Structure formats: structure tokens, C-alpha cells
Amino acid sequence: MTTKTPTTATTTAATAPAAPVVPLPPTAARAITVAGSAVAFVGTFLAWTWTDEFPGDLTVTGYPGGLQVLTLVGSLLTLLFALSGYGIRGLGWLTPGGTNSPVLLSALGVLGTTGYAMGAISQELGGLVNLEPGAWVSGIGALVVVIGALGLPADQPYDADEPHPGLWGRIRHSLTAPEPGRAKDLPSWAEILVIAAGFGAGLYVFAYGIGTEYSELFIGFLIIAAFGFTAVIRAGLLKRLSALTAKHRNVTLAAAFAAAICFPFTQSNDQFALIGANILIFATVALGLNVVVGLAGLLDLGYVAFLGVGAYAAALVSGSPQSSIGVHFPFWAAVLTGAIASLIFGVVIGAPTLRLRGDYLAIVTLGFGEIFRITMNNLNGNSGPDVTNGSNGIPNIPDLEIFGFNLGLPHDVLGHELTRSGNYYLLMLLFTAVVVMVFRRSAESRIGRAWVAIREDETAATAMGINGFRLKLLAFALGACLAGLAGTVQAHVSYSVTPEQYQFAGSVPPNSAFLLAAVILGGMGTISGPLIGAALLYLIPAKLQFMAEYQLLLFGIALMLLMRFRPEGLVADRRKQLEFHDTGQLDVPDDKPLPDGATGVAKAGA
């Protein structure tokens, strides 16, 4: 008697894996993406709701407004990225690093902005019934765009252990894939025009964001700006612009400050110019902290105290009726007083503490920041000498007057009325230019290279003959002086100084935690990184005051996401990119020297 054994066909059929899903053909996926972008674009010219109770007046047909404009811009950007994949002459310049990853990211921005707009309308007006056909057209178009973009092949190959990623894997790959290589060179005049256009676009985006009149529009702006900026990075445009700015450095600086000078003339609301002035104060202090943290690698958690020293010193000699000194220095003398006072405090605090390293130094500087705040609070005539009026601070600080030009009064400039906030914005812009020049010259000097060596490995730097303590003390003193310089202007802009303004952490910048976050998130060791980081960290809380209870929570979430996807910061130098990415993930030319003199191949293989 014989027994039958199971056939191999049966066993194979029972254990065989399911057949993989057939991906969408690239040609069809690109056609769907283009069609969806066009549909979302057309929908913005139709009414999204029937009543003007929702801000932005989305009831007009043929004239986009409010959140419709953001969807329009996002769909147009997605359409251009998608069309560049067809090899259309001229559009290929927009995507030197790849045509598919930027399409997906910008498509997600369109879907996020449109979906948020539809949800906000439904929540504020009481249901989806309040949505007009235009909102549905743009919403369906945005969804179709994402579906089509997910069907496009990746610009870079996937890892071997992830041959068929899902939705999250596809998005993650678009965010973390290697950055693009170099593109063809342009004539010098064309490169200068590209630099000017880039800074002009940056000025327009910043002015639009700071001028948003209601919270719904600002949240939609954040969504489309975040995905759009990431899409521009993945397309290779930011890297191309960075290469051009490095090649034409003087033109870049001139274009940047020319764009910044134009900002107050683009604002009709004095409040927005005041936000711009405070952003420059915050950014200048962050750039000073970048000397300490970004170049020398010293973790300072009490840096805001140096800003307070400069502000209090300037307030005491400002001629305020509540000043205990009772003197009134001219502008230049008040600035020097604040800067020198902060410099002295930097040397006094740094001399006994800079022999510490790492966490120990961070704890000591944190203690100094708290000691400064408590001391200013106790110099009230009861707990100590009457110098700072305690918790009341020094109010009624008069406006500055420079060569007969009173910054507190409006002035007519080229037919445009420059308000008090605009005057202080331009003054702070001048100070920012000085700080940028100091930082740039310091970073490129022998002292700057010694700071970088100490940051990377202090023991090795000391073995090579570098006096670590002296150079760390110099970095500490220089950073403190730059913070005091900004503090002198802050005292006059805010009319008063109080101890509560200079805490380690809080919901309102500047404070030590936000300053350190601005440097790290923006990009340590760079010039533009802390400026961009400080602008974002000041602008977002200022525009989202209705979410004050959740600002620190949202800040923590954003911090974790950025550390996950871009740990080197928004604007990072080549050294940081190589440090935070795997070998071979970055396109560093073999003949391009790195900051320490090593070539790209040698550094990547280290």
C-alpha cells in the first residue's frame, strides 16, 4: 500500500507570496499629475464658499483670494515641476537634481493647504455644506496630483531592503534621498540675475508671510511654504543658488541687504515693520551666539543674559526719568556702553568657567543666565541697591536721535512715510550688517579656523599648539559683545527693559532656548542659517498668538521632525552635511576642497 505525498505545486501555491502590485506607468503617472495640477489651479478661480463670514472673501468667481492664492501658487509650482519631466526646453533648469521628488513634495503641499482650507471653512461655518464647487474641484485635483506623483519613479534608487516602499516610505525617500549634483554653468550676467531674482522672491515670500492678516491664512502659508521649500531643495534649486552665491559673494551680500532695505517700504502696517525690527534683533543675537556655539563649539545656555546686560547698560545711560544714574549719553556712546559692558561680563564669566567642557560648561552658563535675571530683579532698593528698579525695570526710554534724525518720528522717504518701527528696522539692519561682517571675517581668519579645530576636537587642537583657553575666551567675549550691541537697540525699540525679558525659556523670544534653537535649526557655523532660523522662530509665535497655550508643544514637534529629516539644519555647510549623512549620500566634487582642506572623496570615506 502506498501513500501519496503532497505535490510540490500545492505546497508552492500555499506558501508563495502575493504578486506585487503593478506600479502605475511613469508616462500615465506624469499625465495624471499634470491634469490634477491643472484642475486644482482652475478650482481656485471658482467660489469656495457662499458667505464672506470666512476671512479672505472666497465667494468671488474669477478672482482668487486668501487661501485660494496659496493653492494656486502650489498647483502652479507642481505643474512646472511635472512639465519639466517632459524635457520641455527651459523648464529643465528648474529641476537639475531630479524631476519626481519635488513633484511629490509640492503636491503634498497643495493637498495639505487645500485640505486645511476646506476643513477650516467647514469648522467655522458649520459643516461641509458650506463648501462651494470650487473647493471640491481644487480638493479633488489636489488628491489626484498626489496619486499621480506617487506613481512617478524615484529620482534616486531605493535601498535594497526597501524595494517596494509604501506611501510613507515613498515620502520619506523624497525627503531624505541624496541631494542633487551640480548643473551647467551660466554666463556671469545670468548668474547675477538669478541671484537677484532669488533674493527678490525671498523678500516677497517673507513680506507675504509677515503681512498675513488672519491666522487661517498664516497656517495655510506655513503648510505650502514648508513643502514648497523642501521641494525646491529636492529639485536642486537651492543648491544651485548656493553655488552661485558662493561664486559671487559680494553681489550676494549687496543683493541681500538691498532686499532687506526694501522691506519696510513694502509694508503699510506699522505693526509688521515692528515685527521685522524685532526679528533683526533676534537674528543678530543668534548670529553672535553662532560664534560661540557654531564656530567654537561652546554650549552656552545663558547667552540671553549678555543681551540683557547691553540693554540695561543702554537704558541706564539713555536719559530715562526712571534711570538711577540720571545721565543721557548720545547714541554712539550708549551703543559703546552696552557693547563694552557685555564684553566685560563675557570675560568675567568666561575666565573662570571656560576650562570646563561639554555639559559642565552648559550648566555653568545656565546658572549665569538665571543669576543675571535674579540680580536685576533684586536691585530694587530693598533686597539690594536701587539700580534697576527691580521687577518694574527701566521704563520710558526715549527714542534715539542720530545727527538730528529722531527715530521716534515718522519721516517721508522717497514719497513713502517711514514710521518709527521702520526707522528702527533700518537702524537694526545696519547693526546686522556689522555683525555679519564681523562673523564672516572672524570665521575666515586663522582664529576662526582655530575655533573650528577646537570645536571638532579640543585635545587634538591643543596638541597642535592651539591655546584652547585663550581662543575660547575670545569667542565668548566676541559673542557677548555682539549680543550687547543688539541689546542697546532693543532697549529703545521696546521703550523699557525688565528682568522677565531675559529668561532661559518661555513662549516669547528672545530667550536662551529659542536662541540656541535658531542657531541649530538654521545651521551652525553659517551666516544665513541663524538669520533664517531666528526669523522663523520669532515670526511663527508672533502670528499664532491664538495658540499661545500650545506653542511650546508645536515647537517641540517641529523640532523633532526637523532633527529627523534635516539634522544639519535648514542651511548647512558641507562639513555638517557629511557629518549627518552616510558615506556617498552627498554629491561632493572630488576636486572641491572642504573647509579643513580634505577633498570630497577623502572626507566622505573617512
C-alpha positions in Angstrom: 0.0 0.0 0.0 1.4 3.3 -1.0 0.6 6.8 0.4 0.5 9.9 -1.7 2.7 12.8 -0.8 1.6 16.3 -1.4 2.6 17.6 -4.7 5.1 20.4 -4.9 2.7 22.5 -6.8 0.3 22.5 -3.9 3.0 23.4 -1.4 4.3 26.1 -3.5 0.9 27.6 -4.1 0.2 27.7 -0.4 3.4 29.4 0.6 4.1 31.6 -2.4 3.9 35.4 -1.6 1.3 37.5 -3.2 2.1 39.0 -6.5 3.4 42.6 -6.2 1.2 45.4 -7.2 1.9 46.6 -10.7 3.0 50.2 -10.4 1.5 53.0 -12.4 3.4 53.6 -15.7 5.5 56.7 -15.4 4.0 58.3 -18.5 0.5 57.8 -17.2 1.5 59.0 -13.7 3.0 62.2 -15.1 0.0 62.8 -17.2 -2.3 62.4 -14.1 -0.1 64.7 -12.1 -0.3 67.4 -14.8 -4.0 67.0 -15.1 -4.6 67.1 -11.4 -2.4 70.3 -11.1 -4.4 72.0 -13.8 -7.7 71.0 -12.1 -6.6 72.3 -8.7 -5.4 75.5 -10.5 -8.7 76.1 -12.2 -10.6 75.4 -9.0 -9.0 78.5 -7.3 -10.9 80.7 -9.8 -14.2 79.4 -8.6 -16.0 80.3 -5.4 -15.1 78.1 -2.4 -17.9 79.2 0.0 -21.1 81.1 -0.3 -20.6 83.6 2.5 -18.0 86.2 3.3 -18.0 85.3 7.0 -14.9 83.2 6.4 -11.9 85.5 6.1 -10.4 86.1 2.7 -13.7 86.5 0.8 -13.7 83.2 -1.0 -17.1 83.9 -2.6 -15.8 85.6 -5.7 -15.6 83.7 -9.0 -12.7 84.6 -11.3 -10.6 86.3 -8.6 -8.7 84.1 -6.1 -8.3 85.4 -2.6 -6.9 84.3 0.7 -6.2 80.6 0.9 -7.1 80.2 -2.8 -4.0 82.1 -3.7 -1.8 79.6 -1.8 -3.4 76.6 -3.6 -3.0 78.5 -6.9 0.7 79.0 -6.2 1.3 75.5 -5.1 -0.5 73.9 -8.0 1.4 76.1 -10.5 4.7 75.1 -8.9 3.7 71.5 -9.1 2.6 71.9 -12.7 6.0 73.4 -13.6 7.9 70.6 -11.9 5.8 68.0 -13.6 6.1 69.5 -17.0 9.9 69.7 -16.6 9.9 65.9 -16.8 8.8 66.0 -20.4 12.1 67.7 -21.4 10.5 71.0 -22.4 13.2 73.4 -23.3 13.9 75.9 -20.5 11.9 74.0 -17.8 14.7 71.6 -17.2 16.6 74.4 -15.5 14.1 74.2 -12.6 14.9 70.6 -11.7 18.7 70.0 -12.0 18.5 67.4 -9.2 15.5 65.4 -10.3 12.0 65.9 -11.6 10.0 63.5 -9.5 10.8 64.1 -5.8 9.9 67.8 -6.0 6.7 67.0 -7.7 5.6 64.7 -4.8 6.5 67.2 -2.2 4.9 70.2 -3.8 1.8 68.0 -4.5 1.6 67.2 -0.8 1.8 70.9 -0.1 -1.2 71.6 -2.4 -3.2 68.8 -0.8 -2.3 70.0 2.7 -3.2 73.6 2.1 -6.4 72.8 0.2 -7.5 70.2 2.7 -6.8 72.7 5.6 -8.8 75.4 3.8 -11.8 73.0 3.4 -11.6 71.9 7.0 -11.3 75.4 8.3 -14.4 76.5 6.2 -16.4 73.5 7.5 -15.4 74.1 11.1 -16.0 77.8 11.2 -19.2 77.9 9.2 -20.8 74.6 10.4 -20.3 71.8 8.1 -19.2 70.6 4.6 -22.5 72.0 3.2 -20.8 75.5 3.2 -18.3 74.4 0.6 -19.0 75.6 -3.0 -18.0 73.6 -6.1 -14.7 75.5 -6.4 -13.4 74.0 -3.1 -14.3 70.5 -4.2 -12.7 71.0 -7.7 -9.4 72.1 -6.1 -9.6 69.4 -3.4 -10.2 66.6 -5.9 -7.5 68.0 -8.2 -5.0 68.1 -5.2 -5.8 64.5 -4.4 -5.3 63.4 -8.0 -2.0 65.2 -8.0 -0.7 63.3 -5.0 -1.9 60.0 -6.5 -0.1 60.7 -9.8 3.0 61.9 -8.0 3.2 58.7 -6.0 3.3 56.8 -9.3 6.4 58.6 -10.5 9.6 56.7 -10.2 12.1 57.8 -7.6 14.9 60.1 -8.7 17.4 58.0 -6.6 17.4 54.2 -6.2 15.8 52.8 -3.1 17.7 50.8 -0.5 18.0 47.0 -1.1 15.9 46.3 1.9 13.1 48.5 0.8 12.4 47.5 -2.9 8.6 48.3 -2.7 8.0 51.1 -0.1 4.6 52.1 0.9 3.2 55.6 1.0 5.3 56.7 4.0 8.4 55.1 2.5 7.9 57.0 -0.8 7.5 60.3 1.0 10.4 59.6 3.4 12.7 58.7 0.4 11.8 62.0 -1.3 12.8 63.9 1.9 16.0 62.0 2.7 17.4 61.0 -0.7 20.8 62.3 -1.7 20.9 65.9 -2.7 21.4 66.7 -6.4 24.7 67.3 -8.2 25.9 70.3 -10.0 24.3 71.8 -13.1 25.7 73.5 -16.1 27.3 76.9 -15.7 25.5 80.1 -16.9 27.0 83.3 -18.1 28.1 85.7 -15.3 25.4 88.2 -16.0 22.7 85.5 -16.0 24.1 84.1 -12.7 23.8 87.6 -11.2 20.2 87.9 -12.4 19.4 84.6 -10.8 20.8 85.8 -7.5 18.8 89.0 -7.7 15.6 87.0 -8.6 16.2 84.6 -5.8 16.5 87.3 -3.2 13.6 89.2 -4.7 11.4 86.0 -4.4 12.6 85.5 -0.8 11.7 89.1 0.1 8.2 88.7 -1.5 7.6 85.4 0.4 8.8 86.9 3.7 6.7 90.1 3.2 3.7 88.0 2.3 4.1 85.8 5.4 4.6 88.6 7.8 1.7 90.5 6.3 -0.9 87.8 6.6 -3.9 89.4 8.2 -5.6 86.4 9.9 -4.4 83.1 11.5 -6.1 80.8 8.9 -4.1 82.4 6.1 -0.8 82.2 8.0 -1.3 78.5 8.8 -2.0 77.8 5.2 1.1 79.8 4.3 3.2 77.7 6.7 2.0 74.5 5.1 2.6 75.5 1.5 5.9 77.2 2.4 7.3 74.2 4.2 6.5 71.7 1.4 7.4 74.2 -1.3 10.8 75.0 0.3 11.5 71.2 0.7 10.5 70.7 -3.0 12.9 73.5 -4.1 15.7 71.7 -2.1 14.9 68.4 -3.7 14.7 70.0 -7.2 18.3 71.3 -6.7 17.4 74.9 -7.0 18.7 75.8 -3.5 22.0 74.1 -4.1 22.3 75.8 -7.5 21.6 79.2 -5.8 24.1 78.4 -3.0 26.8 77.7 -5.6 26.1 81.0 -7.4 26.1 83.0 -4.1 29.4 81.4 -3.2 30.8 82.3 -6.6 29.5 85.9 -6.4 29.8 86.6 -2.7 30.0 90.4 -2.8 27.0 90.6 -5.2 25.1 88.2 -2.9 25.7 90.4 0.2 24.7 93.5 -1.7 21.5 91.8 -3.1 20.6 90.5 0.4 20.8 93.9 2.1 19.2 95.7 -0.8 16.2 93.3 -0.5 16.2 93.8 3.3 16.2 97.6 2.9 13.1 97.4 0.7 11.1 95.5 3.3 9.7 98.5 5.3 8.7 100.2 2.1 6.5 97.1 1.2 4.5 97.3 4.5 1.5 99.6 5.1 1.0 98.3 8.7 3.4 99.7 11.3 3.0 96.5 13.3 4.6 94.4 10.6 7.6 96.7 10.5 7.9 96.4 14.2 7.9 92.6 13.9 10.7 92.9 11.3 12.8 95.1 13.6 12.4 92.5 16.4 13.3 89.7 14.1 16.5 91.5 13.2 17.3 92.0 16.9 16.7 88.3 17.5 18.7 87.3 14.4 21.6 89.4 15.3 21.8 87.9 18.8 21.5 84.4 17.2 24.4 85.2 14.9 26.5 86.3 17.9 25.6 83.0 19.6 26.7 81.3 16.4 30.3 82.5 17.1 30.2 80.7 20.5 28.3 77.5 19.5 28.7 77.2 15.8 32.4 78.1 15.5 33.9 77.4 18.8 31.6 74.6 19.9 30.8 76.0 23.4 27.3 75.2 24.6 26.1 78.4 26.2 22.6 78.1 27.8 22.6 81.6 29.4 23.5 83.7 26.3 20.4 85.9 26.6 22.0 87.4 29.7 24.5 89.3 27.5 21.6 90.7 25.6 20.2 91.9 28.9 23.5 93.4 30.0 23.7 95.5 26.9 20.0 96.5 27.1 20.3 97.5 30.8 23.5 99.4 30.3 22.0 101.4 27.4 18.8 102.0 29.4 20.7 103.4 32.4 22.5 106.0 30.2 19.5 106.8 28.0 18.2 109.7 29.9 15.1 107.8 31.2 13.4 109.6 34.1 13.4 106.2 36.0 17.2 105.7 35.4 19.1 105.6 38.7 22.2 107.1 37.1 20.5 110.2 35.6 22.7 110.7 32.6 21.9 110.9 28.9 24.6 109.7 26.5 24.5 110.3 22.8 23.7 107.4 20.5 27.2 106.3 19.7 28.2 106.5 23.4 25.2 104.4 24.5 26.0 101.8 21.9 29.6 101.6 23.1 28.5 101.4 26.7 26.2 98.5 26.1 28.7 96.6 23.9 31.6 97.1 26.3 29.5 96.2 29.4 28.6 92.9 27.7 32.2 92.3 26.7 33.4 92.8 30.2 30.8 90.4 31.6 31.7 87.9 28.9 35.4 88.0 30.1 34.5 87.9 33.8 32.1 85.0 33.4 34.3 83.1 30.8 37.6 83.4 32.5 36.8 81.0 35.4 34.4 78.7 33.6 35.8 78.1 30.1 38.2 75.4 31.5 35.1 73.3 31.7 33.8 71.3 28.8 30.5 70.0 27.4 27.6 69.6 29.8 29.5 71.2 32.7 30.0 74.4 30.8 26.3 74.3 29.8 25.3 74.1 33.4 27.5 77.0 34.5 26.3 79.3 31.7 22.7 78.3 32.5 23.4 79.4 36.1 24.9 82.7 34.9 21.7 83.5 32.9 19.5 82.9 36.0 21.8 84.8 38.3 21.7 87.8 36.0 17.8 87.8 35.9 17.6 87.4 39.7 20.2 90.1 40.3 18.4 92.6 38.1 15.2 91.7 40.0 16.8 92.3 43.4 18.5 95.6 42.6 15.3 97.4 43.7 16.3 99.3 46.8 15.0 96.6 49.2 16.9 93.4 48.5 19.9 95.4 47.2 21.0 98.8 45.9 18.4 100.7 43.9 19.9 100.5 40.4 17.4 98.7 38.1 14.0 99.3 39.9 13.6 95.6 40.4 10.8 93.9 38.6 9.5 97.2 37.3 12.6 97.6 35.2 13.6 100.9 33.5 10.6 102.3 31.5 10.1 105.4 29.4 13.4 105.0 27.5 13.4 107.9 25.0 13.8 107.4 21.3 17.2 107.6 19.7 18.3 110.7 17.8 21.1 110.4 15.3 22.6 113.5 13.7 19.3 115.3 14.4 17.2 112.4 12.9 14.7 111.4 15.6 13.9 107.7 15.1 10.7 108.0 17.1 9.1 110.3 14.5 7.7 109.4 11.0 9.7 110.7 8.1 8.9 110.9 4.4 11.5 109.0 2.3 11.0 108.9 -1.5 7.3 109.6 -1.2 6.8 106.8 1.4 6.2 107.5 5.1 8.8 105.7 7.2 7.3 105.1 10.6 9.1 104.7 14.0 9.2 100.9 13.5 10.6 101.3 10.0 13.3 103.7 11.3 14.4 101.2 14.0 14.3 98.4 11.4 16.8 100.2 9.2 19.0 101.0 12.2 19.0 97.4 13.2 19.7 96.3 9.7 22.8 98.4 9.8 23.8 96.7 13.0 23.1 93.3 11.4 25.4 94.2 8.5 28.2 95.0 11.0 27.6 91.7 12.9 27.6 89.7 9.6 30.8 91.3 8.5 32.5 90.6 11.9 31.3 87.0 11.8 32.4 86.4 8.2 35.9 87.9 8.7 36.3 86.0 12.0 35.2 82.7 10.5 37.6 83.0 7.6 40.6 84.1 9.7 43.2 82.0 11.4 41.3 82.5 14.7 38.2 81.1 13.0 39.9 78.0 11.8 41.4 77.5 15.3 37.8 77.8 16.7 36.6 75.1 14.3 39.6 72.9 15.3 38.6 73.3 19.0 35.0 72.5 18.2 35.9 69.3 16.4 38.5 68.0 18.9 39.9 70.3 21.6 42.5 67.7 22.7 43.9 67.3 19.1 43.8 71.1 18.6 45.8 71.6 21.9 48.3 69.0 20.7 48.8 71.0 17.5 49.8 74.1 19.5 46.5 75.9 19.7 45.9 77.8 23.0 42.4 76.5 23.6 41.5 78.6 26.7 42.6 81.9 25.2 40.7 81.3 22.0 37.6 80.1 23.7 37.7 83.2 25.9 38.0 85.3 22.8 35.0 83.6 21.2 33.0 84.1 24.4 33.9 87.8 24.7 33.1 88.4 21.0 29.8 86.7 21.2 28.9 88.7 24.3 29.9 92.0 22.7 27.7 91.3 19.6 24.7 90.5 21.9 25.2 93.7 23.9 25.3 95.6 20.6 21.8 94.3 19.7 20.6 94.9 23.3 21.2 98.7 23.0 18.7 98.9 20.2 16.3 96.5 21.8 16.0 98.8 24.9 14.9 101.7 22.7 12.6 99.7 20.5 10.7 98.2 23.4 10.7 101.5 25.5 11.6 99.5 28.6 13.7 96.7 29.9 12.6 94.2 32.6 14.1 91.1 34.1 11.3 88.9 32.7 12.5 89.6 29.2 15.7 87.6 29.7 14.7 84.1 30.8 16.1 80.7 29.7 12.9 79.5 28.2 9.5 81.0 27.5 6.8 81.3 24.9 8.1 84.6 23.6 11.6 85.0 22.1 14.3 86.0 22.5 15.3 83.7 25.3 18.3 81.3 25.6 16.4 78.3 24.5 15.0 79.9 21.3 18.3 81.5 20.5 20.1 78.1 20.7 17.3 76.5 18.6 17.6 79.3 16.0 21.3 78.5 15.6 20.9 74.7 15.5 17.8 74.6 13.3 19.1 77.3 10.9 22.6 75.8 10.5 25.6 76.1 12.9 28.6 77.8 11.5 26.8 79.6 8.7 25.7 83.2 8.2 22.3 82.7 6.7 21.3 79.8 8.9 20.8 81.6 12.2 19.2 84.5 10.4 16.6 82.2 8.8 16.1 80.2 12.0 15.6 83.3 14.1 13.2 84.8 11.6 11.0 81.6 11.7 11.1 81.2 15.5 10.1 84.8 16.1 7.6 85.1 13.3 5.6 82.0 14.0 4.8 82.7 17.6 4.0 86.3 16.8 1.5 85.3 14.1 0.0 82.4 16.1 -0.8 84.2 19.3 -4.2 82.5 19.5 -2.3 79.2 20.0 -0.1 80.5 22.8 -1.0 77.6 25.1 0.2 75.1 22.5 3.2 76.9 21.1 5.9 75.0 23.0 4.2 71.7 22.2 4.1 72.6 18.5 7.7 73.8 18.7 8.8 70.5 20.2 7.0 68.6 17.4 8.6 70.7 14.7 12.0 70.3 16.4 11.7 66.5 16.3 10.6 66.4 12.7 13.4 68.7 11.6 16.0 66.7 13.5 14.7 63.6 11.9 14.7 64.8 8.3 17.4 67.5 8.3 19.6 67.3 11.3 22.3 69.5 9.8 19.9 72.5 9.8 18.0 74.4 7.1 21.1 76.0 5.7 24.1 73.7 6.4 27.7 73.8 5.3 29.4 70.9 3.6 31.0 69.7 6.8 27.7 69.3 8.6 26.1 67.6 5.6 28.9 65.0 5.5 28.7 64.6 9.3 25.0 63.8 9.4 24.7 61.7 6.3 26.0 58.3 5.3 29.1 57.9 3.1 28.3 58.6 -0.5 24.9 60.2 0.1 26.1 63.6 -0.9 27.5 64.8 -4.2 30.8 66.5 -3.2 33.1 67.0 -6.1 36.4 65.2 -5.8 38.4 68.3 -6.5 36.3 70.6 -4.3 38.3 71.3 -1.1 36.4 71.1 2.2 36.9 73.6 5.0 39.7 71.6 6.5 41.4 71.1 3.2 40.3 67.4 2.6 38.8 66.5 -0.8 35.2 65.3 -1.1 36.2 61.6 -1.6 38.7 61.6 1.3 36.2 63.2 3.6 33.3 61.0 2.6 35.3 57.9 3.1 36.6 59.0 6.5 
